[in-house]
């Protein structure tokens, strides 16, 4: 038997892509983006989980591939080490 796919709505956020930034609601089914709706226009009650992203940026798939763990700079050292930094990225 297959497990039911979770449907998530991220509402009220500002979506940031490689080419644009705009206010929208984002529907996710399982682990894939299923739809992008104008703010507040996603179908009510159609989602298992709703996340309020008001005042926040939504960056689908964004990972900073260039990081410096435990690297000294200007008399300080980055707060992340390899373990905490890779955990945060995941």
Buried (B, 14 or more C-beta within 10 A) or exposed (E): EEEEEEBBBBBBBBBBEEEEEEEBBBBBBEEEEEEBBEBEEBEEEEBEEBBEBEEEEBEEEEEEEEBEBEEEEEEEEBEBEEEEBEEEEE
